[in-house]
């Protein structure tokens, strides 16, 4: 979620439609019951985030993570807690693409391996370069499209709104790694995190579904 902050910040500054606060912790998904021995800090960090929400009383809470990594079934209870606190809109952003290596590196290798050194397309074959799609022994239930569909159902059933990042960036198995065919600027900082320009690009794509810029108009 932290990687998306520059995009939300840019949208807020441009539209003056909402105020913004970030409560994130590395490798700790926004799941209140999430705890693993190797990440003992997560329950305490999530309780701090919940306390911030209780004191600030936001109208909208947006949840995001690399959902492929976690047990998404626990999200339902988190949504219920937020609703009980009086949060009017809980919005879950679905999983984004997670690459086997940074897309800029993939693109450079494709360019070098091409005898004519043609610029690779802006979209890369996700079935070939997606981490969870190509990792040996990875169950299909962790493939991004499957997680996207499963999380959407969980979100809807729990009374949350759902916005799919994957369907915005990917089409017929090919996913954007840069904003335009002729642009040399990649969207990604590493295998999964958007860089600042990528964050702004993605949030602009999502805004028609997020409807954040209209918040102030309803007040």
Buried (B, 14 or more C-beta within 10 A) or exposed (E): BEBBBBBBBBBBEEBEBBEEEEBBBEBBBBBBEBBEEEBEEBBEBBEEBBEEBEEEEBEBBBBBBBBBBBEBEBBBEBBBBBBEBEBEBBBBBBBBBBBBEBBBBBBEEBEEEEEEEEEBBBBBEBEEBBBBBBEEEEEEEBBBBBBBBBBBEBBEEBEBBBBBBBEBBBEEBBBBBBBEEEEEEBBBBBBBBBBBBBBBBBBEBBBEBBBBBEBEEEE
